[in-house]
């Protein structure tokens, strides 16, 4: 598992020791970030990596120009692995924050940190967690009024349409990636 591009491109990340954490493959991550880069959505962006696991999505965002990323996971082992991976990149400590929290009831920082314009959601497949997590992040005030949601799910899963603008909806083997612009009031 490695960072696929940007400032940290080619750097190796620590992989999970068991199958309880399912990281996004390098190929899928590279495809996601190529799409985001081609639309100039990364430079200076503030991101949230919900269900962060290894932290690979958020670290990739930082590597490719995001200014800040909040990493959220409710599993201590996942968050420890994410922190271990973040420690591989000295000098970025001011560019991220980690939170042990359920993404369905996120405890985001309550200071003046900027709201996120990008949110990565890679929850356990087939549990219907994406829409509840988005609603919780919106209700908590962690997201801009218009933001980009990058959602990873199993290929047979479906996401109800709620008036969002779809940027892409692609299959990569058993993985489905949907990227949408979402506006809420």
Secondary structure, DSSP 4 states (H G I P E B T S, - for coil): -B--SSTTTTPBPPPPSSTTS-PPPHHHHHHHHHHHHHTT--TT-EEEEET-TT-HHHHHHHHTT-SEEEEEES-HHHHHHHHHHHTTSTT-GGGEEEEES-GGG-----SSPPPEEEEEE-PPTTS--HHHHHHHHHHHT-EEEEEEEEEEEETT------SPEEEEEEEETTEEEEEEEEE--
